Amino acid sequence: MLVLALDTATPTLVAGVARRSADGDAEVLAERAVPSGNRHAELLVPAVREALAAAGVALADVGAVVAGLGPGPFTGLRVGVVTAASLADARGIPAVGVCSLDAVGSGRRTVVTDARRKEVYWAAYDAAGARTGGPGVVRPEDLTADGPLVGDPRFADRLGTPVGAAEVTTAGLLRAAGPLLDDPSSAGPLVPLYLRRPDAIPPTSFKPVTTS
């Protein structure tokens, strides 16, 4: 089965195509990792088209879509989740979502990514890759790491220990989504994993305006 994998939880969006066998092995056929900043909406669909073309397949050949659900910024996550849901709905195929941190690195580790506001998103994993803590958001100085740190090396000084550079990958998304791809009926709806309230919220009170 061909699987399209998408993630927009970090400043580098990922679009990849992989062939997954009946026993769960996955071969990545093509991947586009594009530094996108806040331009996910502009760059994601072109990246999907490029990945499909590089893999030599069409969207009509895809049998499932995997989407990273975050944690990440509000706008970026919405772009990825809505795109994944729309493509899957148009094709009538399953769409499954996974925690994006699960797709960073492998083995025993603590993953850290930029949460802005001088904080990091984090999650910890055991040697088998099962998540043992998180996902959460915290100041780097307050994080107690379990195992080697991987993710965003820019936080090494504040964490007080080296951070191995690692990002979301197509292979990581397929690995994290394995059980859901085996049984798509067990997957819930694609709901972005925000972890905190948005910066912009509706006002709770209004200042009266008078005219003279």
Biotite code that builds the C-alpha atoms (Angstrom):
import biotite.structure as struc

atoms = struc.array([
    struc.Atom([0.000, 0.000, 0.000], chain_id="A", res_id=1, res_name="MET", atom_name="CA", element="C"),
    struc.Atom([1.211, 3.489, -0.840], chain_id="A", res_id=2, res_name="LEU", atom_name="CA", element="C"),
    struc.Atom([1.015, 5.981, 2.018], chain_id="A", res_id=3, res_name="VAL", atom_name="CA", element="C"),
    struc.Atom([1.253, 9.773, 1.843], chain_id="A", res_id=4, res_name="LEU", atom_name="CA", element="C"),
    struc.Atom([2.743, 11.295, 5.009], chain_id="A", res_id=5, res_name="ALA", atom_name="CA", element="C"),
    struc.Atom([2.421, 14.972, 5.973], chain_id="A", res_id=6, res_name="LEU", atom_name="CA", element="C"),
    struc.Atom([3.649, 17.049, 8.891], chain_id="A", res_id=7, res_name="ASP", atom_name="CA", element="C"),
    struc.Atom([3.477, 20.798, 9.509], chain_id="A", res_id=8, res_name="THR", atom_name="CA", element="C"),
    struc.Atom([4.214, 20.889, 13.236], chain_id="A", res_id=9, res_name="ALA", atom_name="CA", element="C"),
    struc.Atom([7.670, 22.443, 12.901], chain_id="A", res_id=10, res_name="THR", atom_name="CA", element="C"),
    struc.Atom([9.307, 25.155, 10.767], chain_id="A", res_id=11, res_name="PRO", atom_name="CA", element="C"),
    struc.Atom([10.281, 22.387, 8.312], chain_id="A", res_id=12, res_name="THR", atom_name="CA", element="C"),
    struc.Atom([7.235, 20.835, 6.677], chain_id="A", res_id=13, res_name="LEU", atom_name="CA", element="C"),
    struc.Atom([7.462, 17.234, 5.516], chain_id="A", res_id=14, res_name="VAL", atom_name="CA", element="C"),
    struc.Atom([5.665, 15.529, 2.645], chain_id="A", res_id=15, res_name="ALA", atom_name="CA", element="C"),
    struc.Atom([6.638, 11.979, 1.784], chain_id="A", res_id=16, res_name="GLY", atom_name="CA", element="C"),
    struc.Atom([5.489, 8.879, -0.033], chain_id="A", res_id=17, res_name="VAL", atom_name="CA", element="C"),
    struc.Atom([6.212, 5.380, 1.237], chain_id="A", res_id=18, res_name="ALA", atom_name="CA", element="C"),
    struc.Atom([5.303, 1.853, 0.232], chain_id="A", res_id=19, res_name="ARG", atom_name="CA", element="C"),
    struc.Atom([4.106, -0.180, 3.215], chain_id="A", res_id=20, res_name="ARG", atom_name="CA", element="C"),
    struc.Atom([4.038, -3.962, 3.050], chain_id="A", res_id=21, res_name="SER", atom_name="CA", element="C"),
    struc.Atom([1.496, -6.244, 4.701], chain_id="A", res_id=22, res_name="ALA", atom_name="CA", element="C"),
    struc.Atom([4.004, -7.076, 7.461], chain_id="A", res_id=23, res_name="ASP", atom_name="CA", element="C"),
    struc.Atom([4.450, -3.403, 8.344], chain_id="A", res_id=24, res_name="GLY", atom_name="CA", element="C"),
    struc.Atom([7.790, -2.688, 6.676], chain_id="A", res_id=25, res_name="ASP", atom_name="CA", element="C"),
    struc.Atom([7.922, 0.710, 4.976], chain_id="A", res_id=26, res_name="ALA", atom_name="CA", element="C"),
    struc.Atom([10.119, 1.865, 2.102], chain_id="A", res_id=27, res_name="GLU", atom_name="CA", element="C"),
    struc.Atom([10.306, 5.628, 1.647], chain_id="A", res_id=28, res_name="VAL", atom_name="CA", element="C"),
    struc.Atom([10.057, 6.352, -2.083], chain_id="A", res_id=29, res_name="LEU", atom_name="CA", element="C"),
    struc.Atom([10.353, 10.129, -1.931], chain_id="A", res_id=30, res_name="ALA", atom_name="CA", element="C"),
    struc.Atom([10.381, 12.900, 0.647], chain_id="A", res_id=31, res_name="GLU", atom_name="CA", element="C"),
    struc.Atom([10.355, 16.669, 0.598], chain_id="A", res_id=32, res_name="ARG", atom_name="CA", element="C"),
    struc.Atom([11.484, 18.496, 3.749], chain_id="A", res_id=33, res_name="ALA", atom_name="CA", element="C"),
    struc.Atom([10.978, 22.203, 3.144], chain_id="A", res_id=34, res_name="VAL", atom_name="CA", element="C"),
    struc.Atom([12.005, 25.030, 5.495], chain_id="A", res_id=35, res_name="PRO", atom_name="CA", element="C"),
    struc.Atom([8.679, 26.802, 5.646], chain_id="A", res_id=36, res_name="SER", atom_name="CA", element="C"),
    struc.Atom([8.583, 29.134, 8.631], chain_id="A", res_id=37, res_name="GLY", atom_name="CA", element="C"),
    struc.Atom([4.997, 30.370, 8.617], chain_id="A", res_id=38, res_name="ASN", atom_name="CA", element="C"),
    struc.Atom([4.412, 29.565, 4.919], chain_id="A", res_id=39, res_name="ARG", atom_name="CA", element="C"),
    struc.Atom([2.937, 26.085, 5.339], chain_id="A", res_id=40, res_name="HIS", atom_name="CA", element="C"),
    struc.Atom([-0.211, 27.000, 3.410], chain_id="A", res_id=41, res_name="ALA", atom_name="CA", element="C"),
    struc.Atom([1.836, 28.127, 0.395], chain_id="A", res_id=42, res_name="GLU", atom_name="CA", element="C"),
    struc.Atom([4.346, 25.301, 0.363], chain_id="A", res_id=43, res_name="LEU", atom_name="CA", element="C"),
    struc.Atom([2.594, 22.114, 1.486], chain_id="A", res_id=44, res_name="LEU", atom_name="CA", element="C"),
    struc.Atom([0.582, 21.231, -1.632], chain_id="A", res_id=45, res_name="VAL", atom_name="CA", element="C"),
    struc.Atom([3.543, 21.895, -3.983], chain_id="A", res_id=46, res_name="PRO", atom_name="CA", element="C"),
    struc.Atom([5.687, 19.688, -1.713], chain_id="A", res_id=47, res_name="ALA", atom_name="CA", element="C"),
    struc.Atom([3.068, 16.922, -1.922], chain_id="A", res_id=48, res_name="VAL", atom_name="CA", element="C"),
    struc.Atom([3.020, 17.161, -5.712], chain_id="A", res_id=49, res_name="ARG", atom_name="CA", element="C"),
    struc.Atom([6.824, 17.046, -5.856], chain_id="A", res_id=50, res_name="GLU", atom_name="CA", element="C"),
    struc.Atom([6.970, 13.996, -3.568], chain_id="A", res_id=51, res_name="ALA", atom_name="CA", element="C"),
    struc.Atom([4.368, 12.141, -5.639], chain_id="A", res_id=52, res_name="LEU", atom_name="CA", element="C"),
    struc.Atom([6.182, 13.008, -8.864], chain_id="A", res_id=53, res_name="ALA", atom_name="CA", element="C"),
    struc.Atom([9.561, 11.954, -7.450], chain_id="A", res_id=54, res_name="ALA", atom_name="CA", element="C"),
    struc.Atom([8.054, 8.644, -6.332], chain_id="A", res_id=55, res_name="ALA", atom_name="CA", element="C"),
    struc.Atom([6.570, 8.139, -9.802], chain_id="A", res_id=56, res_name="GLY", atom_name="CA", element="C"),
    struc.Atom([3.030, 7.735, -8.487], chain_id="A", res_id=57, res_name="VAL", atom_name="CA", element="C"),
    struc.Atom([-0.231, 9.665, -8.573], chain_id="A", res_id=58, res_name="ALA", atom_name="CA", element="C"),
    struc.Atom([-2.536, 10.648, -5.752], chain_id="A", res_id=59, res_name="LEU", atom_name="CA", element="C"),
    struc.Atom([-4.983, 8.088, -7.129], chain_id="A", res_id=60, res_name="ALA", atom_name="CA", element="C"),
    struc.Atom([-2.452, 5.376, -6.230], chain_id="A", res_id=61, res_name="ASP", atom_name="CA", element="C"),
    struc.Atom([-2.296, 6.354, -2.542], chain_id="A", res_id=62, res_name="VAL", atom_name="CA", element="C"),
    struc.Atom([-4.138, 4.063, -0.119], chain_id="A", res_id=63, res_name="GLY", atom_name="CA", element="C"),
    struc.Atom([-3.826, 6.008, 3.148], chain_id="A", res_id=64, res_name="ALA", atom_name="CA", element="C"),
    struc.Atom([-2.703, 9.365, 4.535], chain_id="A", res_id=65, res_name="VAL", atom_name="CA", element="C"),
    struc.Atom([-0.709, 9.874, 7.739], chain_id="A", res_id=66, res_name="VAL", atom_name="CA", element="C"),
    struc.Atom([-0.703, 13.318, 9.371], chain_id="A", res_id=67, res_name="ALA", atom_name="CA", element="C"),
    struc.Atom([1.431, 14.677, 12.178], chain_id="A", res_id=68, res_name="GLY", atom_name="CA", element="C"),
    struc.Atom([-0.932, 16.236, 14.724], chain_id="A", res_id=69, res_name="LEU", atom_name="CA", element="C"),
    struc.Atom([1.645, 18.262, 16.628], chain_id="A", res_id=70, res_name="GLY", atom_name="CA", element="C"),
    struc.Atom([2.233, 19.702, 19.105], chain_id="A", res_id=71, res_name="PRO", atom_name="CA", element="C"),
    struc.Atom([3.005, 22.804, 17.123], chain_id="A", res_id=72, res_name="GLY", atom_name="CA", element="C"),
    struc.Atom([1.797, 26.266, 16.200], chain_id="A", res_id=73, res_name="PRO", atom_name="CA", element="C"),
    struc.Atom([-1.923, 26.709, 15.572], chain_id="A", res_id=74, res_name="PHE", atom_name="CA", element="C"),
    struc.Atom([-1.847, 27.876, 11.966], chain_id="A", res_id=75, res_name="THR", atom_name="CA", element="C"),
    struc.Atom([0.763, 25.378, 10.810], chain_id="A", res_id=76, res_name="GLY", atom_name="CA", element="C"),
    struc.Atom([-1.046, 22.417, 12.349], chain_id="A", res_id=77, res_name="LEU", atom_name="CA", element="C"),
    struc.Atom([-4.383, 23.416, 10.853], chain_id="A", res_id=78, res_name="ARG", atom_name="CA", element="C"),
    struc.Atom([-2.836, 23.530, 7.371], chain_id="A", res_id=79, res_name="VAL", atom_name="CA", element="C"),
    struc.Atom([-1.445, 20.009, 7.634], chain_id="A", res_id=80, res_name="GLY", atom_name="CA", element="C"),
    struc.Atom([-4.493, 18.454, 9.277], chain_id="A", res_id=81, res_name="VAL", atom_name="CA", element="C"),
    struc.Atom([-7.003, 20.049, 6.907], chain_id="A", res_id=82, res_name="VAL", atom_name="CA", element="C"),
    struc.Atom([-4.913, 19.088, 3.869], chain_id="A", res_id=83, res_name="THR", atom_name="CA", element="C"),
    struc.Atom([-4.583, 15.483, 5.030], chain_id="A", res_id=84, res_name="ALA", atom_name="CA", element="C"),
    struc.Atom([-8.297, 15.213, 5.794], chain_id="A", res_id=85, res_name="ALA", atom_name="CA", element="C"),
    struc.Atom([-9.272, 16.797, 2.472], chain_id="A", res_id=86, res_name="SER", atom_name="CA", element="C"),
    struc.Atom([-7.030, 14.552, 0.385], chain_id="A", res_id=87, res_name="LEU", atom_name="CA", element="C"),
    struc.Atom([-8.224, 11.434, 2.201], chain_id="A", res_id=88, res_name="ALA", atom_name="CA", element="C"),
    struc.Atom([-11.871, 12.446, 1.905], chain_id="A", res_id=89, res_name="ASP", atom_name="CA", element="C"),
    struc.Atom([-11.527, 13.182, -1.814], chain_id="A", res_id=90, res_name="ALA", atom_name="CA", element="C"),
    struc.Atom([-9.998, 9.749, -2.390], chain_id="A", res_id=91, res_name="ARG", atom_name="CA", element="C"),
    struc.Atom([-12.179, 7.851, 0.063], chain_id="A", res_id=92, res_name="GLY", atom_name="CA", element="C"),
    struc.Atom([-9.158, 6.465, 1.923], chain_id="A", res_id=93, res_name="ILE", atom_name="CA", element="C"),
    struc.Atom([-8.204, 6.373, 5.618], chain_id="A", res_id=94, res_name="PRO", atom_name="CA", element="C"),
    struc.Atom([-6.458, 9.318, 7.284], chain_id="A", res_id=95, res_name="ALA", atom_name="CA", element="C"),
    struc.Atom([-4.685, 8.614, 10.570], chain_id="A", res_id=96, res_name="VAL", atom_name="CA", element="C"),
    struc.Atom([-2.980, 11.063, 12.894], chain_id="A", res_id=97, res_name="GLY", atom_name="CA", element="C"),
    struc.Atom([0.058, 10.662, 15.150], chain_id="A", res_id=98, res_name="VAL", atom_name="CA", element="C"),
    struc.Atom([1.925, 12.816, 17.629], chain_id="A", res_id=99, res_name="CYS", atom_name="CA", element="C"),
    struc.Atom([4.630, 14.545, 15.580], chain_id="A", res_id=100, res_name="SER", atom_name="CA", element="C"),
    struc.Atom([7.209, 14.081, 18.354], chain_id="A", res_id=101, res_name="LEU", atom_name="CA", element="C"),
    struc.Atom([6.824, 10.298, 17.931], chain_id="A", res_id=102, res_name="ASP", atom_name="CA", element="C"),
    struc.Atom([8.302, 10.722, 14.432], chain_id="A", res_id=103, res_name="ALA", atom_name="CA", element="C"),
    struc.Atom([11.531, 12.394, 15.620], chain_id="A", res_id=104, res_name="VAL", atom_name="CA", element="C"),
    struc.Atom([14.471, 10.041, 16.254], chain_id="A", res_id=105, res_name="GLY", atom_name="CA", element="C"),
    struc.Atom([14.229, 6.463, 17.444], chain_id="A", res_id=106, res_name="SER", atom_name="CA", element="C"),
    struc.Atom([14.942, 4.310, 20.483], chain_id="A", res_id=107, res_name="GLY", atom_name="CA", element="C"),
    struc.Atom([15.369, 5.663, 24.014], chain_id="A", res_id=108, res_name="ARG", atom_name="CA", element="C"),
    struc.Atom([15.349, 9.437, 23.877], chain_id="A", res_id=109, res_name="ARG", atom_name="CA", element="C"),
    struc.Atom([13.734, 12.689, 24.916], chain_id="A", res_id=110, res_name="THR", atom_name="CA", element="C"),
    struc.Atom([12.564, 14.789, 21.974], chain_id="A", res_id=111, res_name="VAL", atom_name="CA", element="C"),
    struc.Atom([12.534, 18.597, 22.207], chain_id="A", res_id=112, res_name="VAL", atom_name="CA", element="C"),
    struc.Atom([11.182, 20.990, 19.592], chain_id="A", res_id=113, res_name="THR", atom_name="CA", element="C"),
    struc.Atom([10.637, 24.735, 19.561], chain_id="A", res_id=114, res_name="ASP", atom_name="CA", element="C"),
    struc.Atom([7.378, 25.777, 21.234], chain_id="A", res_id=115, res_name="ALA", atom_name="CA", element="C"),
    struc.Atom([8.176, 29.490, 20.998], chain_id="A", res_id=116, res_name="ARG", atom_name="CA", element="C"),
    struc.Atom([7.642, 31.743, 24.046], chain_id="A", res_id=117, res_name="ARG", atom_name="CA", element="C"),
    struc.Atom([11.074, 30.491, 25.225], chain_id="A", res_id=118, res_name="LYS", atom_name="CA", element="C"),
    struc.Atom([9.615, 27.002, 25.774], chain_id="A", res_id=119, res_name="GLU", atom_name="CA", element="C"),
    struc.Atom([9.988, 23.546, 24.233], chain_id="A", res_id=120, res_name="VAL", atom_name="CA", element="C"),
    struc.Atom([7.589, 20.767, 23.373], chain_id="A", res_id=121, res_name="TYR", atom_name="CA", element="C"),
    struc.Atom([8.876, 17.464, 24.723], chain_id="A", res_id=122, res_name="TRP", atom_name="CA", element="C"),
    struc.Atom([8.169, 13.752, 24.925], chain_id="A", res_id=123, res_name="ALA", atom_name="CA", element="C"),
    struc.Atom([10.212, 10.838, 26.304], chain_id="A", res_id=124, res_name="ALA", atom_name="CA", element="C"),
    struc.Atom([10.549, 7.300, 24.878], chain_id="A", res_id=125, res_name="TYR", atom_name="CA", element="C"),
    struc.Atom([11.922, 3.968, 26.051], chain_id="A", res_id=126, res_name="ASP", atom_name="CA", element="C"),
    struc.Atom([14.341, 1.721, 24.170], chain_id="A", res_id=127, res_name="ALA", atom_name="CA", element="C"),
    struc.Atom([11.488, 0.150, 22.206], chain_id="A", res_id=128, res_name="ALA", atom_name="CA", element="C"),
    struc.Atom([10.318, 3.585, 21.091], chain_id="A", res_id=129, res_name="GLY", atom_name="CA", element="C"),
    struc.Atom([7.169, 3.624, 23.243], chain_id="A", res_id=130, res_name="ALA", atom_name="CA", element="C"),
    struc.Atom([6.292, 7.031, 24.664], chain_id="A", res_id=131, res_name="ARG", atom_name="CA", element="C"),
    struc.Atom([6.801, 7.139, 28.445], chain_id="A", res_id=132, res_name="THR", atom_name="CA", element="C"),
    struc.Atom([6.188, 10.830, 29.115], chain_id="A", res_id=133, res_name="GLY", atom_name="CA", element="C"),
    struc.Atom([4.577, 13.810, 27.437], chain_id="A", res_id=134, res_name="GLY", atom_name="CA", element="C"),
    struc.Atom([3.802, 15.311, 25.116], chain_id="A", res_id=135, res_name="PRO", atom_name="CA", element="C"),
    struc.Atom([4.139, 18.484, 27.114], chain_id="A", res_id=136, res_name="GLY", atom_name="CA", element="C"),
    struc.Atom([5.356, 22.058, 26.965], chain_id="A", res_id=137, res_name="VAL", atom_name="CA", element="C"),
    struc.Atom([7.874, 23.444, 29.439], chain_id="A", res_id=138, res_name="VAL", atom_name="CA", element="C"),
    struc.Atom([10.734, 25.871, 29.910], chain_id="A", res_id=139, res_name="ARG", atom_name="CA", element="C"),
    struc.Atom([13.979, 24.099, 28.942], chain_id="A", res_id=140, res_name="PRO", atom_name="CA", element="C"),
    struc.Atom([15.479, 24.773, 32.376], chain_id="A", res_id=141, res_name="GLU", atom_name="CA", element="C"),
    struc.Atom([12.611, 22.855, 33.993], chain_id="A", res_id=142, res_name="ASP", atom_name="CA", element="C"),
    struc.Atom([12.830, 19.730, 31.813], chain_id="A", res_id=143, res_name="LEU", atom_name="CA", element="C"),
    struc.Atom([14.209, 16.529, 33.319], chain_id="A", res_id=144, res_name="THR", atom_name="CA", element="C"),
    struc.Atom([15.359, 14.454, 30.361], chain_id="A", res_id=145, res_name="ALA", atom_name="CA", element="C"),
    struc.Atom([15.140, 10.673, 30.248], chain_id="A", res_id=146, res_name="ASP", atom_name="CA", element="C"),
    struc.Atom([17.759, 9.398, 27.833], chain_id="A", res_id=147, res_name="GLY", atom_name="CA", element="C"),
    struc.Atom([19.666, 11.334, 25.177], chain_id="A", res_id=148, res_name="PRO", atom_name="CA", element="C"),
    struc.Atom([18.104, 14.527, 23.893], chain_id="A", res_id=149, res_name="LEU", atom_name="CA", element="C"),
    struc.Atom([17.247, 14.871, 20.212], chain_id="A", res_id=150, res_name="VAL", atom_name="CA", element="C"),
    struc.Atom([15.406, 17.499, 18.228], chain_id="A", res_id=151, res_name="GLY", atom_name="CA", element="C"),
    struc.Atom([16.306, 21.177, 18.158], chain_id="A", res_id=152, res_name="ASP", atom_name="CA", element="C"),
    struc.Atom([20.005, 21.745, 19.039], chain_id="A", res_id=153, res_name="PRO", atom_name="CA", element="C"),
    struc.Atom([19.420, 25.448, 19.688], chain_id="A", res_id=154, res_name="ARG", atom_name="CA", element="C"),
    struc.Atom([18.160, 24.594, 23.174], chain_id="A", res_id=155, res_name="PHE", atom_name="CA", element="C"),
    struc.Atom([21.317, 22.758, 24.260], chain_id="A", res_id=156, res_name="ALA", atom_name="CA", element="C"),
    struc.Atom([22.659, 25.624, 26.380], chain_id="A", res_id=157, res_name="ASP", atom_name="CA", element="C"),
    struc.Atom([19.406, 26.134, 28.264], chain_id="A", res_id=158, res_name="ARG", atom_name="CA", element="C"),
    struc.Atom([18.935, 22.391, 28.700], chain_id="A", res_id=159, res_name="LEU", atom_name="CA", element="C"),
    struc.Atom([22.495, 22.036, 29.935], chain_id="A", res_id=160, res_name="GLY", atom_name="CA", element="C"),
    struc.Atom([23.288, 19.055, 27.699], chain_id="A", res_id=161, res_name="THR", atom_name="CA", element="C"),
    struc.Atom([23.882, 18.368, 23.986], chain_id="A", res_id=162, res_name="PRO", atom_name="CA", element="C"),
    struc.Atom([20.868, 17.894, 21.721], chain_id="A", res_id=163, res_name="VAL", atom_name="CA", element="C"),
    struc.Atom([21.281, 15.700, 18.659], chain_id="A", res_id=164, res_name="GLY", atom_name="CA", element="C"),
    struc.Atom([19.792, 17.314, 15.572], chain_id="A", res_id=165, res_name="ALA", atom_name="CA", element="C"),
    struc.Atom([16.708, 15.397, 14.436], chain_id="A", res_id=166, res_name="ALA", atom_name="CA", element="C"),
    struc.Atom([13.464, 16.261, 12.671], chain_id="A", res_id=167, res_name="GLU", atom_name="CA", element="C"),
    struc.Atom([10.164, 14.681, 11.719], chain_id="A", res_id=168, res_name="VAL", atom_name="CA", element="C"),
    struc.Atom([10.656, 12.201, 8.871], chain_id="A", res_id=169, res_name="THR", atom_name="CA", element="C"),
    struc.Atom([8.405, 10.191, 6.596], chain_id="A", res_id=170, res_name="THR", atom_name="CA", element="C"),
    struc.Atom([9.886, 6.991, 8.014], chain_id="A", res_id=171, res_name="ALA", atom_name="CA", element="C"),
    struc.Atom([9.176, 8.219, 11.533], chain_id="A", res_id=172, res_name="GLY", atom_name="CA", element="C"),
    struc.Atom([5.567, 9.083, 10.702], chain_id="A", res_id=173, res_name="LEU", atom_name="CA", element="C"),
    struc.Atom([5.012, 5.639, 9.158], chain_id="A", res_id=174, res_name="LEU", atom_name="CA", element="C"),
    struc.Atom([6.590, 3.944, 12.169], chain_id="A", res_id=175, res_name="ARG", atom_name="CA", element="C"),
    struc.Atom([4.408, 5.890, 14.609], chain_id="A", res_id=176, res_name="ALA", atom_name="CA", element="C"),
    struc.Atom([1.277, 5.223, 12.558], chain_id="A", res_id=177, res_name="ALA", atom_name="CA", element="C"),
    struc.Atom([1.918, 1.484, 12.168], chain_id="A", res_id=178, res_name="GLY", atom_name="CA", element="C"),
    struc.Atom([-0.818, 0.161, 14.500], chain_id="A", res_id=179, res_name="PRO", atom_name="CA", element="C"),
    struc.Atom([-3.374, 2.610, 13.086], chain_id="A", res_id=180, res_name="LEU", atom_name="CA", element="C"),
    struc.Atom([-2.529, 1.686, 9.504], chain_id="A", res_id=181, res_name="LEU", atom_name="CA", element="C"),
    struc.Atom([-2.970, -1.976, 10.445], chain_id="A", res_id=182, res_name="ASP", atom_name="CA", element="C"),
    struc.Atom([-6.455, -1.140, 11.722], chain_id="A", res_id=183, res_name="ASP", atom_name="CA", element="C"),
    struc.Atom([-7.637, 2.247, 10.382], chain_id="A", res_id=184, res_name="PRO", atom_name="CA", element="C"),
    struc.Atom([-11.010, 1.796, 12.095], chain_id="A", res_id=185, res_name="SER", atom_name="CA", element="C"),
    struc.Atom([-9.221, 2.271, 15.430], chain_id="A", res_id=186, res_name="SER", atom_name="CA", element="C"),
    struc.Atom([-8.019, 5.758, 14.456], chain_id="A", res_id=187, res_name="ALA", atom_name="CA", element="C"),
    struc.Atom([-9.849, 8.741, 15.862], chain_id="A", res_id=188, res_name="GLY", atom_name="CA", element="C"),
    struc.Atom([-10.563, 11.994, 14.014], chain_id="A", res_id=189, res_name="PRO", atom_name="CA", element="C"),
    struc.Atom([-7.665, 14.226, 13.017], chain_id="A", res_id=190, res_name="LEU", atom_name="CA", element="C"),
    struc.Atom([-7.519, 16.670, 15.925], chain_id="A", res_id=191, res_name="VAL", atom_name="CA", element="C"),
    struc.Atom([-4.504, 19.009, 16.203], chain_id="A", res_id=192, res_name="PRO", atom_name="CA", element="C"),
    struc.Atom([-2.508, 18.645, 19.405], chain_id="A", res_id=193, res_name="LEU", atom_name="CA", element="C"),
    struc.Atom([-2.090, 22.248, 20.556], chain_id="A", res_id=194, res_name="TYR", atom_name="CA", element="C"),
    struc.Atom([-1.267, 21.820, 24.295], chain_id="A", res_id=195, res_name="LEU", atom_name="CA", element="C"),
    struc.Atom([-1.985, 25.453, 25.061], chain_id="A", res_id=196, res_name="ARG", atom_name="CA", element="C"),
    struc.Atom([-4.385, 28.266, 24.293], chain_id="A", res_id=197, res_name="ARG", atom_name="CA", element="C"),
    struc.Atom([-3.934, 30.438, 21.184], chain_id="A", res_id=198, res_name="PRO", atom_name="CA", element="C"),
    struc.Atom([-2.297, 33.847, 21.384], chain_id="A", res_id=199, res_name="ASP", atom_name="CA", element="C"),
    struc.Atom([-5.377, 35.496, 19.893], chain_id="A", res_id=200, res_name="ALA", atom_name="CA", element="C"),
    struc.Atom([-8.629, 34.971, 21.799], chain_id="A", res_id=201, res_name="ILE", atom_name="CA", element="C"),
    struc.Atom([-11.996, 36.714, 21.534], chain_id="A", res_id=202, res_name="PRO", atom_name="CA", element="C"),
    struc.Atom([-12.432, 39.612, 23.984], chain_id="A", res_id=203, res_name="PRO", atom_name="CA", element="C"),
    struc.Atom([-14.530, 38.879, 27.046], chain_id="A", res_id=204, res_name="THR", atom_name="CA", element="C"),
    struc.Atom([-15.622, 42.469, 27.536], chain_id="A", res_id=205, res_name="SER", atom_name="CA", element="C"),
    struc.Atom([-16.187, 45.450, 25.321], chain_id="A", res_id=206, res_name="PHE", atom_name="CA", element="C"),
    struc.Atom([-15.415, 49.078, 26.038], chain_id="A", res_id=207, res_name="LYS", atom_name="CA", element="C"),
    struc.Atom([-18.474, 51.227, 25.400], chain_id="A", res_id=208, res_name="PRO", atom_name="CA", element="C"),
    struc.Atom([-18.125, 53.742, 22.607], chain_id="A", res_id=209, res_name="VAL", atom_name="CA", element="C"),
    struc.Atom([-19.744, 57.134, 22.985], chain_id="A", res_id=210, res_name="THR", atom_name="CA", element="C"),
    struc.Atom([-20.382, 59.682, 20.313], chain_id="A", res_id=211, res_name="THR", atom_name="CA", element="C"),
    struc.Atom([-20.345, 63.397, 20.862], chain_id="A", res_id=212, res_name="SER", atom_name="CA", element="C"),
])
